[in-house]
Amino acid sequence: MSSSLMCNFPAPSFKLEQTIVSDKSTIYLIQNELDSKKYILKASSHQDQISHLALQREKHFHASLHHENIIQYIPDLNLSAQNCDFILMEYASFGDFFNLATDYNFSDEKLVRTFFHQMIKGLQYLHSHGIAHLDLKLENLLLGQDLLLKIADFDLSQRFEDLELISKGTTNYRSLEVKDGNCRDFFAADIYSLGVCLYTFFAGAFPFLEDTNNPVAMPFRYETFIEDNSGFWEENQLLMDGRITFSQSFQALLNNMWAANPHERSTLEDIKNSEWFNQPTYNLNELKTIMKTMFASS
């Protein structure tokens, strides 16, 4: 394992199971041979200054976060090395919601709402602690063995009181002010991205595409949404070809979450008071039955 990481650290009880992805840091699935528990290990070399700082930022935020809808940081297992930094986290065995939305049909609006409630709980916890995520996307929403949604990846997160935005977000998930680098209301930027996550999870496609020079992108343009809102929803409904229906309450919720003026976007309390949010959800036992059937049929 140490050769794969190019790090020399004493971890005789761990074995490397899989390399998940290599991006800003290297991510591994590892198993503790003492109790067979699996974990996610992020590692970054001190030589890579950008990934090193990102991992330090993530570790800083994780140390103060304890919530069932936030990926759990494991501080007890002291992994250290002279030339590398590590962060150890719980393993969300069902993967991320982008792959779930790709592999399964989430046309059940009640099921989508159930997971959206969990998104809101996790984000409300973050915001109540003065932290904005600033890179909310389906790839950063994970599903744990307990069937609870977990918000992950805090390497671009910032405190509410920070004066300068460091995040550029992710293409097609980010608000215009994040894309343009002039975001002043970090929480409102999270609300916008959360709305994109909700739509994309339900519809299986992005509501907007940033490549506005491509004529195929119509009607997936934010400008279309703003200038011809009813036309935007009518066209998107036709593209669903009867698979799902965008109810009026669903449209109203997203219209408010995607307001062009960040100060006019819904707050978390507005979302929780909305008509769509307050329609039925599944309890945990019902959710287990539904997801077990869904996974078994794949």
C-alpha atoms as one frame of an Amber mdcrd trajectory, in Angstrom:
protein
   0.000   0.000   0.000   2.783   2.423   0.839   4.256   2.182  -2.653   0.872
   3.040  -4.243   0.619   6.096  -2.051   4.311   6.908  -2.339   4.092   7.389
   1.428   5.828   5.593   4.227   3.472   5.280   7.146   3.015   2.521   9.736
  -0.368   0.900   9.027   0.196  -2.849   9.266  -3.462  -3.622  10.021  -4.785
  -2.052   6.801  -4.894  -3.493   3.325  -5.600  -1.668   0.094  -8.812  -2.898
  -1.568  -9.291  -0.459  -4.431  -8.186   2.870  -5.829 -11.423   4.826  -6.221
 -10.291   7.939  -8.086  -7.297  10.205  -8.481  -8.040  13.903  -8.769  -7.171
  16.630  -6.302  -6.100  13.875  -3.906  -5.809  10.121  -4.217  -8.701   8.133
  -2.787  -8.499   4.541  -1.618 -10.866   1.961  -0.258  -9.052   0.224   2.587
  -9.982  -2.469   5.077  -8.923  -2.811   8.681  -7.903  -6.434   8.987  -8.483
  -6.377  12.735 -12.259  -5.874  12.474 -12.892  -6.153   8.671 -14.366  -2.645
   8.592 -13.889  -0.658   5.391 -12.947   2.997   5.207 -12.165   5.646   2.648
  -8.684   7.088   2.828  -7.739  10.331   1.097  -4.045  10.971   0.746  -2.045
  13.846  -0.670   1.642  14.436  -0.966   3.225  17.537   0.541   4.892  18.048
  -2.820   1.510  18.792  -4.418   0.737  22.109  -2.766  -2.786  22.464  -4.176
  -4.010  19.033  -3.108  -2.166  19.363   0.209  -3.988  22.607   1.052  -7.323
  21.155  -0.116  -6.901  18.143   2.170  -5.916  20.355   5.085  -9.043  22.456
   4.542 -11.228  19.343   4.392  -9.678  17.918   7.547 -10.236  21.239   9.329
 -13.948  21.257   8.513 -14.458  17.554   9.187 -13.030  17.809  12.691 -16.024
  19.893  13.802 -18.806  18.106  11.876 -20.904  15.367  13.451 -24.223  14.610
  11.748 -25.881  11.537  10.257 -26.123  13.242   6.842 -22.466  14.295   6.757
 -19.813  11.740   5.877 -18.137  10.732   9.133 -14.532  11.662   9.799 -12.554
   8.987  11.694 -10.046  10.723  13.969  -9.044   7.741  16.131  -6.818   5.915
  13.670  -3.714   8.010  13.630  -2.295   7.668  10.145   0.663   9.911   9.544
   3.768  10.113   7.411   6.550  12.565   6.929   5.733  13.353   3.304   1.934
  12.849   3.155  -1.317  13.907   4.765  -4.325  11.642   5.238  -7.953  11.854
   6.107  -9.895   8.720   7.042 -13.676   8.584   6.596 -16.560   6.167   6.715
 -17.213   4.124   3.611 -20.549   4.846   1.915 -21.054   1.414   0.395 -23.803
   2.295  -2.107 -21.729   4.946  -3.848 -22.681   8.411  -5.037 -26.016   9.705
  -6.242 -24.747  10.457  -9.742 -24.111   6.768 -10.336 -27.345   5.858  -8.567
 -29.301   8.222 -10.827 -27.500   6.773 -13.861 -28.009   3.123 -12.916 -31.538
   3.249 -11.498 -34.858   4.899 -12.280 -35.729   7.479  -9.641 -39.046   8.478
 -11.165 -40.812   7.933  -7.820 -41.329  11.508  -6.654 -41.930  10.365  -3.076
 -38.561   8.577  -3.063 -36.791  11.624  -4.481 -38.446  13.783  -1.808 -37.326
  11.375   0.903 -33.677  11.780  -0.071 -34.142  15.521  -0.583 -35.245  15.781
   3.055 -31.932  14.189   3.992 -30.045  16.659   1.774 -31.783  19.521   3.571
 -30.961  18.130   7.020 -27.284  17.820   6.150 -27.063  21.247   4.526 -28.974
  22.903   7.355 -26.481  21.431   9.799 -23.584  22.839   7.760 -25.143  26.276
   7.421 -26.041  26.405  11.119 -22.314  26.011  11.800 -21.470  28.862   9.426
 -20.111  26.569   6.704 -21.044  26.703   3.011 -20.220  23.614   0.951 -19.810
  25.437  -2.404 -19.477  22.288  -4.515 -22.775  20.486  -4.078 -23.274  17.922
  -6.836 -24.603  14.385  -7.083 -21.035  13.043  -7.070 -20.564  14.595  -3.603
 -23.754  13.061  -2.203 -23.152   9.498  -1.032 -25.464   6.715   0.153 -24.333
   4.845   3.243 -25.069   1.300   4.319 -27.700   2.789   6.655 -29.493   4.223
   3.565 -28.779   7.733   4.760 -27.557  10.355   2.321 -24.136  11.722   3.268
 -22.731  15.065   2.094 -19.019  14.662   1.326 -15.969  16.517  -0.046 -15.331
  19.735   1.847 -12.113  20.751   0.141 -13.803  23.808  -1.439 -15.967  24.699
   1.562 -15.716  28.086   3.224 -16.936  29.946   6.272 -19.818  32.331   5.777
 -17.703  35.254   6.917 -14.898  34.626   4.392 -14.482  37.613   2.131 -13.048
  35.961  -0.969 -14.496  33.026  -2.894 -11.991  30.252  -3.615 -14.368  27.791
  -5.292 -15.248  27.704  -8.965 -17.820  24.987  -8.276 -18.577  22.346 -10.884
 -19.827  22.936 -14.424 -23.641  22.723 -14.756 -24.146  22.609 -10.967 -22.818
  26.054 -10.038 -24.658  29.339  -9.916 -23.697  32.151 -12.282 -22.127  34.173
  -9.484 -19.871  31.241  -8.541 -18.936  30.660 -12.178 -18.127  34.362 -12.584
 -16.206  34.505  -9.301 -18.299  37.307  -7.802 -20.289  35.298  -5.252 -20.935
  37.157  -1.997 -23.712  35.016  -0.514 -22.209  31.564  -0.126 -25.361  30.075
   1.368 -27.488  31.229  -1.584 -24.969  29.603  -3.931 -25.491  26.316  -2.071
 -29.270  26.662  -2.463 -28.909  27.041  -6.236 -26.676  23.956  -6.515 -28.988
  21.983  -4.251 -31.821  22.734  -6.671 -29.730  21.403  -9.561 -29.033  18.234
  -7.543 -32.757  17.777  -6.895 -33.751  18.252 -10.540 -30.940  16.090 -11.909
 -31.622  13.262  -9.481 -35.310  13.257 -10.383 -35.061  13.887 -14.138 -31.795
  12.083 -14.885 -30.531  15.143 -16.787 -29.211  18.615 -16.013 -31.718  21.486
 -16.040 -29.113  23.830 -17.570 -26.002  23.387 -19.686 -23.262  25.991 -19.603
 -22.336  25.506 -23.258 -24.822  28.129 -24.432 -23.130  28.401 -27.843 -24.351
  24.926 -28.681 -27.837  25.101 -30.287 -28.511  21.585 -28.979 -28.379  23.071
 -25.467 -31.835  24.598 -25.960 -33.910  24.649 -23.814 -31.209  23.832 -21.291
 -30.093  27.405 -20.829 -30.394  29.380 -17.648 -31.324  32.406 -19.740 -34.300
  30.474 -21.147 -35.406  29.624 -17.629 -35.289  33.290 -16.607 -36.759  34.821
 -19.780 -39.448  32.237 -20.574 -40.069  30.284 -17.410 -43.311  28.606 -18.482
 -41.782  27.698 -21.857 -38.751  26.240 -20.113 -40.884  23.922 -17.991 -43.176
  22.968 -20.878 -40.243  22.024 -23.088 -38.495  20.103 -20.325 -41.723  18.242
 -19.574 -41.999  17.187 -23.218 -38.418  15.919 -23.125 -39.322  13.629 -20.231
 -41.626  11.774 -22.667 -44.115  10.857 -19.960 -41.525   9.249 -17.668 -42.003
  11.828 -14.905 -44.197  14.854 -14.308 -42.969  18.193 -13.014 -45.794  19.173
 -10.675 -46.651  22.825 -10.162 -45.382  22.633  -6.577 -42.071  21.142  -7.802
 -41.696  23.905 -10.393 -42.502  26.573  -7.813 -39.877  25.229  -5.429 -37.132
  25.234  -8.059 -38.173  28.604  -9.482 -37.437  30.074  -6.061 -34.235  28.109
  -5.519 -32.905  29.267  -8.909 -33.783  32.963  -8.662 -31.267  35.069 -10.594
 -30.785  37.413  -7.642 -29.127  35.394  -4.846 -30.928  37.495  -2.239 -34.281
  36.413  -3.690 -33.558  32.677  -3.550 -35.328  30.446  -1.088 -33.755  29.977
   2.310 -33.665  26.536   3.871 -36.692  27.496   5.967 -38.547  28.584   2.816
 -37.804  25.195   1.277 -39.007  23.353   4.382 -42.229  25.367   4.300 -42.868
  24.769   0.593 -45.813  22.733  -0.655 -43.698  20.142  -2.492 -41.385  19.552
   0.474 -44.310  18.876   2.800 -45.864  16.139   0.710 -45.386  12.491   1.860
 -42.024  10.757   2.255 -41.049   7.167   3.029 -40.063   6.108   6.528 -36.811
   4.186   6.997 -38.406   0.738   6.889 -40.262   1.591   3.683 -37.049   3.034
   2.244 -35.150  -0.177   3.012 -37.773  -2.267   1.217 -37.802   0.010  -1.849
 -34.033   0.231  -2.175 -33.565  -3.508  -1.580 -36.011  -4.218  -4.416 -34.323
  -1.633  -6.633 -30.828  -3.034  -6.071 -32.011  -6.635  -6.491 -33.568  -5.867
  -9.882 -30.359  -4.442 -11.340
